Amino acid sequence: MFGPYPTLSTEEAVTHIQNGDMISFSGFTPAGSAKAVPMALAKRATEEHAKGHPFKVRVLTGASSGYSIDEALAKADAIAWRGPYQADVTLRQQINRQEVEYVDMHLSHLPQAVAEEFLWQIDTAVVEATEITPDGRVYLTTSIGASPTYLKYAKKVIIEINRHQSLRLREMADIVVMPPPPYRYPIHIYDPLTRIGWPYAQVDPEKVIGIVESDEPDRLGAFNPPDDTSLKIAAHVTRFLLDELRAGRIPPRFLPLQSGVGNVANGIMSVLGTHPDVPPFMMYSEVFQNSLVDIMAAGKLLGASATSLTITADKLQQIIDNIDFFGPRIVLRPQEISNHPGIIRRLGVIAINTAIEFDIYGNVNSSHLFGTDIMNGIGGSGDFTRNSYISIFTAPSVVKDGRLSTVVPMCTHVDSNEHSTQIIVTEQGLADLRGLGPVQRATLIIEKCAHPDYKPYLEKYIREARVGHIPHDLGRCFELHQNFLASGTMLPA
């Protein structure tokens, strides 16, 4: 027994979950994700299917999740519906075969959608914690995400007490759950390190059906060192920000940065964090990544607000071993606060995110291949891009050994449109689109960002396109994509 809460085996815990239920799991990326219960749920689904019984559930998390949720449940054919984001190969294939219904959402919108039951009511929330008190205080682990909302609105709750996670993680947590409209109040965050809440989430003890014990680390794959392309992109971004600083468009104390997830983002932050001319800075972002640990330890990163510690085990251990240093400098918030449009705009956040492709007019596709197949999702990029002081998108100019250009005449899917995108960067160069009309934008993106192999095609496309405010040839705007699907390369032989 944990105080008033019974201890359950994983097998006992999953008997409370039925076919068709909506289940919300803790976690924002694999950080802080539920681990023991979803694995047992996958095992139960496999057993039910072997008996000829239907067994699938609807799954919510904070963002993407770890192996125990998406991969294990997908392989067990146990997911009927998924939101708001995913990044798993097996699940992605099922979504693209229309075997799983997938709702791709702005991550800041999720908590209110849950509170207002836009996504049905949650039957059971499964949340990882280091402790739960008899009066319902839940101390979360390496992410906050949407867990406070799930604890508040779920019908039933299972708490995974993870003995592997440090009790001192709570020192970084700052948790508040916003009331529903029209009773919302101003959010008094005027600095990335402002704290407005509590180090714990709250749950009605009567809803807690039991405690499951686990002792598993977050399982994040290793981040690759920045390659030459990433370093060139980082150099262009750094040069641009320094030019803005010298021109007085960024104040001398600099502005908070936001960075997306992945190797390119890690590379950009590493370069910014070691460049001698970049002043010490803050971050207001959704994830705290590997590269930030070292630049914070070096004194270049003064503080960071996020909703998860998306870092490898060695970097997490470095933080825990030096928690007296890192604890006051890192704030972990619910995602409706870490990604809140009003705070992003108030603080003047500079947003740096990655794209799958962008077109010559500045529209950005962050989520779909060839307009049909989901890759991961929009995540938090739209939250930050639309509301940032400066919005930057990065991508290599080509992928697939040059057979696929990321600069195209028209995006096959648009997540961030031309009105929100200000800066486009590839290893070829940087295009500053601020104040430019459509043809000027196209000319600059082709000149600065397109790979040399694709420039002649794109220039010819503009010359021959139907004249209008935005010139396009509707018969050829997806010709590059069609070429690739037909022959495996965008450029015709």
C-alpha positions as CSV (number, residue, x, y, z in Angstrom):
1,M,0.0,0.0,0.0
2,F,1.1,3.6,-0.8
3,G,-0.9,5.4,2.0
4,P,-4.5,5.1,0.9
5,Y,-3.6,3.7,-2.5
6,P,-3.4,0.0,-3.3
7,T,-0.4,-1.4,-5.0
8,L,-1.2,-3.1,-8.3
9,S,0.7,-5.5,-10.5
10,T,0.8,-4.3,-14.2
11,E,-1.6,-7.2,-15.0
12,E,-4.1,-6.0,-12.4
13,A,-3.8,-2.4,-13.6
14,V,-4.7,-3.2,-17.2
15,T,-7.8,-5.0,-16.2
16,H,-9.3,-1.6,-15.5
17,I,-8.8,-0.7,-19.2
18,Q,-11.4,-1.8,-21.7
19,N,-11.7,-2.1,-25.5
20,G,-12.5,1.4,-26.9
21,D,-11.4,3.4,-23.9
22,M,-9.6,6.7,-24.1
23,I,-6.3,6.4,-22.3
24,S,-3.9,9.3,-21.6
25,F,-0.3,8.6,-20.8
26,S,2.3,10.9,-19.2
27,G,5.3,11.9,-21.3
28,F,6.5,14.6,-23.6
29,T,8.8,12.7,-26.0
30,P,10.1,9.6,-24.1
31,A,10.8,11.9,-21.2
32,G,8.6,11.1,-18.3
33,S,6.5,8.6,-20.3
34,A,4.5,5.9,-18.6
35,K,6.5,2.6,-19.1
36,A,5.2,-0.4,-17.2
37,V,1.4,-0.1,-17.7
38,P,1.5,0.4,-21.5
39,M,3.8,-2.6,-22.0
40,A,1.3,-4.7,-20.0
41,L,-1.5,-3.2,-22.0
42,A,0.2,-4.3,-25.3
43,K,0.6,-7.8,-23.8
44,R,-3.1,-7.9,-22.9
45,A,-4.1,-6.7,-26.4
46,T,-2.1,-9.5,-28.0
47,E,-3.7,-12.1,-25.7
48,E,-7.2,-10.7,-26.4
49,H,-6.6,-10.8,-30.2
50,A,-5.4,-14.4,-29.9
51,K,-8.8,-15.3,-28.4
52,G,-10.5,-13.6,-31.2
53,H,-11.6,-10.6,-29.1
54,P,-11.4,-7.0,-30.3
55,F,-9.1,-4.8,-28.2
56,K,-8.0,-1.4,-29.2
57,V,-7.8,1.9,-27.3
58,R,-7.6,5.6,-28.1
59,V,-4.2,7.1,-27.0
60,L,-3.3,10.6,-25.8
61,T,0.1,11.7,-24.6
62,G,1.7,15.1,-24.3
63,A,3.7,14.8,-27.6
64,S,5.6,11.9,-29.0
65,S,6.4,9.1,-26.6
66,G,8.7,6.2,-25.9
67,Y,8.9,2.6,-27.1
68,S,6.6,1.4,-24.3
69,I,3.6,3.4,-25.7
70,D,3.7,3.9,-29.4
71,E,5.9,1.1,-30.6
72,A,4.7,-1.6,-28.2
73,L,1.0,-0.8,-28.5
74,A,1.3,-0.3,-32.3
75,K,3.0,-3.7,-32.7
76,A,0.2,-5.2,-30.6
77,D,-2.3,-3.6,-33.0
78,A,-3.8,-2.0,-29.9
79,I,-4.3,1.6,-31.1
80,A,-7.5,2.8,-32.8
81,W,-6.9,6.5,-32.5
82,R,-3.9,8.7,-31.6
83,G,-3.2,12.3,-30.8
84,P,-1.7,14.9,-30.6
85,Y,1.7,13.8,-32.0
86,Q,3.8,10.7,-32.7
87,A,7.2,9.8,-34.0
88,D,7.2,6.0,-34.2
89,V,7.9,4.0,-37.4
90,T,5.3,1.2,-36.8
91,L,2.6,3.5,-35.8
92,R,3.3,5.9,-38.6
93,Q,2.9,3.1,-41.1
94,Q,-0.4,2.1,-39.6
95,I,-1.6,5.7,-39.7
96,N,-0.6,6.0,-43.4
97,R,-2.5,2.8,-44.2
98,Q,-5.6,4.2,-42.5
99,E,-5.5,1.5,-39.9
100,V,-5.2,4.1,-37.1
101,E,-7.0,7.4,-37.0
102,Y,-4.5,10.2,-36.2
103,V,-5.3,13.8,-35.1
104,D,-2.3,16.0,-35.5
105,M,-2.6,19.0,-33.1
106,H,-0.9,22.2,-32.0
107,L,0.5,21.1,-28.7
108,S,-0.6,24.2,-26.8
109,H,-4.2,23.5,-27.8
110,L,-4.3,20.0,-26.3
111,P,-5.0,20.7,-22.6
112,Q,-8.1,22.9,-23.4
113,A,-9.3,20.3,-25.9
114,V,-9.2,17.7,-23.1
115,A,-10.8,20.0,-20.5
116,E,-13.7,20.8,-22.8
117,E,-14.1,17.2,-24.0
118,F,-13.5,18.0,-27.6
119,L,-11.7,14.7,-27.7
120,W,-14.1,12.6,-25.6
121,Q,-13.6,12.1,-21.9
122,I,-10.5,10.3,-20.7
123,D,-11.4,7.0,-19.1
124,T,-8.0,6.3,-17.5
125,A,-4.9,8.4,-17.1
126,V,-1.6,6.6,-16.5
127,V,1.0,9.0,-15.1
128,E,4.7,8.5,-14.1
129,A,5.7,10.1,-10.8
130,T,8.3,9.9,-8.1
131,E,5.7,10.3,-5.3
132,I,2.0,10.7,-4.6
133,T,0.8,12.0,-1.2
134,P,-2.4,10.9,0.6
135,D,-4.0,14.3,-0.3
136,G,-3.3,13.8,-4.0
137,R,-0.1,15.8,-4.7
138,V,1.7,14.1,-7.6
139,Y,5.4,14.8,-8.1
140,L,6.2,14.2,-11.8
141,T,9.5,13.1,-13.3
142,T,11.3,14.3,-16.4
143,S,8.4,16.0,-18.2
144,I,5.2,17.8,-17.3
145,G,3.5,17.9,-20.7
146,A,-0.3,17.5,-20.3
147,S,-0.1,15.3,-17.2
148,P,-1.6,17.8,-14.8
149,T,-4.7,18.1,-17.2
150,Y,-5.0,14.4,-17.5
151,L,-4.9,14.0,-13.7
152,K,-7.6,16.6,-13.3
153,Y,-10.0,15.4,-16.0
154,A,-9.6,11.6,-16.2
155,K,-12.3,9.4,-14.7
156,K,-9.7,7.0,-13.2
157,V,-6.0,7.4,-12.6
158,I,-3.1,4.9,-12.3
159,I,0.2,6.2,-10.9
160,E,3.5,4.7,-12.0
161,I,6.0,5.3,-9.2
162,N,9.3,5.2,-10.9
163,R,12.1,4.4,-8.5
164,H,14.8,5.1,-11.1
165,Q,13.9,8.8,-11.3
166,S,15.4,11.3,-8.9
167,L,13.2,12.8,-6.2
168,R,14.9,16.1,-6.8
169,L,13.4,16.5,-10.3
170,R,10.5,18.2,-8.5
171,E,12.8,21.2,-7.9
172,M,12.4,22.2,-11.5
173,A,8.7,21.7,-11.8
174,D,6.3,24.7,-11.9
175,I,2.8,23.5,-12.4
176,V,-0.5,25.3,-12.9
177,V,-3.7,24.2,-14.7
178,M,-5.5,27.0,-16.4
179,P,-9.3,27.4,-15.7
180,P,-11.7,27.2,-18.6
181,P,-12.9,30.3,-20.5
182,P,-14.2,32.8,-19.7
183,Y,-12.5,32.6,-16.3
184,R,-8.9,32.7,-17.4
185,Y,-6.6,35.2,-15.9
186,P,-3.4,36.8,-17.1
187,I,-0.3,34.6,-16.9
188,H,2.3,36.5,-15.0
189,I,5.4,35.2,-16.7
190,Y,7.8,38.0,-17.6
191,D,11.1,36.1,-17.7
192,P,11.8,32.5,-18.7
193,L,12.6,31.6,-15.1
194,T,9.5,33.2,-13.6
195,R,7.6,30.6,-11.4
196,I,3.9,30.9,-11.0
197,G,2.8,27.5,-9.8
198,W,3.6,24.5,-7.6
199,P,6.2,21.7,-7.8
200,Y,3.4,19.1,-8.0
201,A,0.3,18.3,-9.9
202,Q,-3.0,17.6,-8.1
203,V,-5.4,14.6,-8.4
204,D,-8.5,13.7,-6.5
205,P,-7.4,10.7,-4.3
206,E,-10.8,9.1,-4.9
207,K,-10.0,8.6,-8.6
208,V,-6.7,6.8,-8.0
209,I,-7.4,3.1,-8.5
210,G,-3.8,2.1,-7.7
211,I,-0.1,2.4,-7.8
212,V,2.2,0.5,-10.1
213,E,5.9,0.4,-9.3
214,S,8.6,0.6,-11.9
215,D,12.4,1.2,-12.1
216,E,13.1,2.1,-15.7
217,P,15.0,5.0,-17.2
218,D,13.7,7.2,-20.0
219,R,14.9,5.6,-23.2
220,L,16.1,8.2,-25.7
221,G,18.3,7.4,-28.7
222,A,21.7,9.0,-28.9
223,F,22.0,12.3,-30.8
224,N,24.4,12.3,-33.6
225,P,27.2,14.9,-33.7
226,P,26.3,17.8,-36.1
227,D,27.3,17.0,-39.7
228,D,28.7,19.4,-42.2
229,T,25.3,20.4,-43.4
230,S,24.0,21.1,-39.9
231,L,27.1,23.2,-39.1
232,K,26.7,25.3,-42.2
233,I,23.0,25.9,-41.3
234,A,24.0,26.8,-37.8
235,A,26.7,29.2,-39.1
236,H,24.0,31.1,-41.3
237,V,21.6,31.3,-38.3
238,T,24.4,32.6,-36.0
239,R,25.5,35.2,-38.5
240,F,22.0,36.4,-39.0
241,L,21.3,36.7,-35.3
242,L,24.5,38.6,-34.7
243,D,23.7,41.0,-37.6
244,E,20.3,41.6,-36.0
245,L,22.0,42.2,-32.7
246,R,24.5,44.8,-34.2
247,A,21.6,46.5,-36.0
248,G,19.7,46.9,-32.7
249,R,16.8,44.8,-33.7
250,I,17.8,42.3,-30.9
251,P,18.5,44.0,-27.6
252,P,22.0,43.8,-26.1
253,R,20.8,41.3,-23.5
254,F,19.6,39.1,-26.4
255,L,16.1,37.5,-26.5
256,P,15.0,34.0,-25.5
257,L,15.4,31.3,-28.0
258,Q,13.2,28.3,-28.9
259,S,14.6,25.3,-30.7
260,G,12.9,22.2,-32.1
261,V,13.9,18.6,-31.5
262,G,16.6,16.7,-33.4
263,N,20.2,16.7,-34.6
264,V,20.0,19.9,-36.6
265,A,18.5,21.7,-33.7
266,N,21.2,20.4,-31.3
267,G,23.8,21.5,-33.8
268,I,22.4,25.0,-34.0
269,M,22.3,25.4,-30.3
270,S,25.8,24.0,-29.9
271,V,27.2,26.6,-32.3
272,L,25.2,29.5,-30.8
273,G,26.3,28.3,-27.3
274,T,30.0,28.4,-28.1
275,H,30.3,31.4,-30.4
276,P,32.2,34.1,-28.7
277,D,30.1,37.0,-30.1
278,V,26.8,35.6,-29.0
279,P,26.0,37.0,-25.5
280,P,24.7,34.8,-22.7
281,F,21.1,34.0,-23.4
282,M,17.9,32.4,-22.1
283,M,15.6,29.9,-23.7
284,Y,11.8,29.6,-23.6
285,S,11.1,26.4,-25.4
286,E,9.3,23.1,-25.2
287,V,12.2,20.7,-24.8
288,F,15.5,20.9,-23.0
289,Q,18.0,19.0,-25.2
290,N,21.5,17.5,-24.8
291,S,23.4,20.4,-26.2
292,L,21.9,22.8,-23.6
293,V,23.4,20.9,-20.7
294,D,27.0,21.8,-21.7
295,I,26.3,25.4,-22.7
296,M,24.4,25.9,-19.4
297,A,27.3,24.4,-17.4
298,A,29.6,26.8,-19.3
299,G,27.6,29.8,-18.3
300,K,26.4,30.7,-21.8
301,L,22.8,29.5,-21.3
302,L,21.6,31.5,-18.3
303,G,18.3,29.7,-17.8
304,A,15.7,27.7,-19.7
305,S,12.0,27.1,-19.5
306,A,10.6,23.9,-21.1
307,T,8.1,21.1,-20.6
308,S,10.5,18.2,-20.7
309,L,14.1,17.1,-20.3
310,T,14.6,15.4,-23.6
311,I,18.1,14.3,-22.9
312,T,20.1,11.1,-22.9
313,A,20.8,9.2,-19.6
314,D,24.3,10.6,-19.2
315,K,23.1,14.2,-19.5
316,L,20.3,13.6,-17.1
317,Q,22.7,12.1,-14.6
318,Q,24.9,15.2,-15.1
319,I,22.0,17.4,-14.1
320,I,21.0,15.3,-11.1
321,D,24.6,15.1,-9.9
322,N,24.7,18.9,-10.1
323,I,21.1,19.7,-9.2
324,D,22.1,22.6,-6.9
325,F,23.5,24.3,-10.0
326,F,20.9,23.2,-12.7
327,G,17.8,23.2,-10.5
328,P,17.4,26.9,-10.2
329,R,18.2,27.4,-13.9
330,I,15.7,25.1,-15.4
331,V,11.9,25.4,-15.1
332,L,9.6,22.6,-16.3
333,R,6.0,23.7,-17.0
334,P,2.8,22.2,-18.4
335,Q,2.7,22.4,-22.2
336,E,-0.2,24.8,-22.3
337,I,2.2,27.3,-20.5
338,S,5.5,26.3,-22.2
339,N,3.9,26.8,-25.6
340,H,1.4,29.6,-24.7
341,P,1.1,32.1,-27.6
342,G,0.7,35.1,-25.2
343,I,3.9,34.3,-23.3
344,I,5.9,33.6,-26.5
345,R,4.9,37.0,-27.9
346,R,5.4,38.9,-24.6
347,L,9.0,37.5,-24.1
348,G,9.9,38.1,-27.8
349,V,11.0,34.5,-28.4
350,I,13.1,33.8,-31.4
351,A,11.8,30.5,-32.9
352,I,14.0,28.1,-34.7
353,N,12.3,25.0,-36.2
354,T,12.9,22.4,-38.9
355,A,10.9,21.8,-42.1
356,I,10.4,18.8,-44.4
357,E,10.1,21.2,-47.3
358,F,9.3,24.8,-48.0
359,D,8.1,26.4,-51.2
360,I,9.5,29.4,-53.1
361,Y,6.9,31.7,-51.4
362,G,7.7,30.8,-47.8
363,N,5.0,28.2,-47.0
364,V,6.4,25.4,-44.8
365,N,5.5,21.8,-44.6
366,S,6.5,20.3,-41.3
367,S,4.5,17.1,-41.2
368,H,3.7,15.3,-44.5
369,L,5.6,13.6,-47.3
370,F,4.2,14.3,-50.8
371,G,1.0,15.7,-49.2
372,T,-0.3,12.3,-48.1
373,D,2.0,10.4,-45.7
374,I,2.4,11.7,-42.1
375,M,6.0,11.8,-40.9
376,N,5.5,13.0,-37.3
377,G,3.3,16.0,-37.0
378,I,3.2,19.8,-36.4
379,G,4.1,19.5,-32.7
380,G,4.9,22.9,-31.2
381,S,6.4,24.5,-34.2
382,G,3.2,26.4,-35.1
383,D,2.7,27.6,-31.5
384,F,6.1,29.3,-31.6
385,T,6.3,30.3,-35.3
386,R,3.0,32.2,-35.4
387,N,3.8,34.1,-32.2
388,S,7.5,34.6,-32.2
389,Y,9.5,37.8,-32.5
390,I,11.5,36.2,-35.4
391,S,10.5,32.9,-36.9
392,I,13.2,30.8,-38.5
393,F,12.8,27.5,-40.4
394,T,15.8,25.3,-41.4
395,A,16.3,22.3,-43.6
396,P,19.0,20.8,-45.8
397,S,18.6,22.0,-49.4
398,V,18.4,18.4,-50.6
399,V,18.0,15.0,-49.1
400,K,18.1,11.4,-50.5
401,D,21.6,12.0,-52.0
402,G,20.3,15.0,-53.9
403,R,17.4,13.2,-55.4
404,L,14.8,15.3,-53.5
405,S,14.9,19.1,-53.1
406,T,13.4,20.6,-50.0
407,V,12.8,23.9,-51.9
408,V,9.8,23.3,-54.2
409,P,7.4,25.4,-56.3
410,M,4.5,24.6,-54.0
411,C,4.3,22.7,-50.7
412,T,2.2,19.6,-50.9
413,H,1.0,20.3,-47.3
414,V,1.2,23.6,-45.4
415,D,1.6,23.7,-41.6
416,S,3.1,27.3,-41.3
417,N,2.1,29.6,-44.1
418,E,3.9,32.5,-45.7
419,H,2.4,35.0,-43.3
420,S,4.1,33.4,-40.3
421,T,7.5,32.5,-41.9
422,Q,10.2,35.1,-41.8
423,I,13.6,33.4,-42.3
424,I,14.4,30.3,-44.4
425,V,17.8,28.7,-44.0
426,T,19.6,25.8,-45.7
427,E,23.3,25.0,-45.9
428,Q,23.3,27.0,-49.1
429,G,22.4,30.3,-47.4
430,L,19.7,32.3,-45.6
431,A,16.7,34.2,-47.1
432,D,15.2,37.0,-45.0
433,L,11.7,37.3,-46.3
434,R,10.5,40.2,-44.1
435,G,8.8,42.9,-46.1
436,L,9.1,41.1,-49.4
437,G,6.3,40.5,-51.9
438,P,5.7,37.0,-53.3
439,V,8.0,37.3,-56.4
440,Q,10.7,38.9,-54.3
441,R,10.5,36.1,-51.8
442,A,10.6,33.5,-54.5
443,T,13.7,35.1,-56.2
444,L,15.5,35.3,-52.8
445,I,14.7,31.8,-51.7
446,I,15.8,30.3,-55.0
447,E,19.0,32.4,-55.0
448,K,20.0,31.8,-51.3
449,C,18.5,28.5,-50.3
450,A,18.0,26.2,-53.3
451,H,20.6,23.6,-54.2
452,P,22.5,24.5,-57.4
453,D,21.1,21.4,-59.2
454,Y,17.5,22.7,-58.7
455,K,18.0,26.4,-59.3
456,P,17.5,26.4,-63.1
457,Y,14.3,24.4,-62.8
458,L,12.9,26.8,-60.1
459,E,13.9,29.9,-62.0
460,K,12.3,28.5,-65.2
461,Y,9.1,27.7,-63.2
462,I,8.8,31.4,-62.1
463,R,9.4,32.7,-65.6
464,E,6.8,30.5,-67.1
465,A,4.2,30.6,-64.3
466,R,0.8,32.3,-64.8
467,V,1.2,35.9,-63.8
468,G,-0.7,37.0,-60.7
469,H,0.0,38.2,-57.2
470,I,1.5,34.7,-56.6
471,P,2.7,33.3,-59.9
472,H,2.0,29.6,-60.3
473,D,1.6,27.0,-63.0
474,L,-1.2,24.8,-61.6
475,G,-0.4,22.1,-64.1
476,R,3.3,21.9,-63.0
477,C,3.4,23.0,-59.4
478,F,3.8,19.4,-58.1
479,E,5.9,18.2,-61.0
480,L,9.0,17.7,-58.9
481,H,7.0,15.5,-56.5
482,Q,5.4,13.5,-59.3
483,N,8.9,12.9,-60.8
484,F,10.2,11.5,-57.6
485,L,7.2,9.2,-57.1
486,A,7.6,8.0,-60.7
487,S,11.3,7.6,-61.0
488,G,12.9,8.1,-57.6
489,T,14.4,11.5,-58.4
490,M,12.8,15.0,-58.6
491,L,14.7,16.3,-61.5
492,P,13.9,14.7,-64.9
493,A,16.7,12.7,-66.6
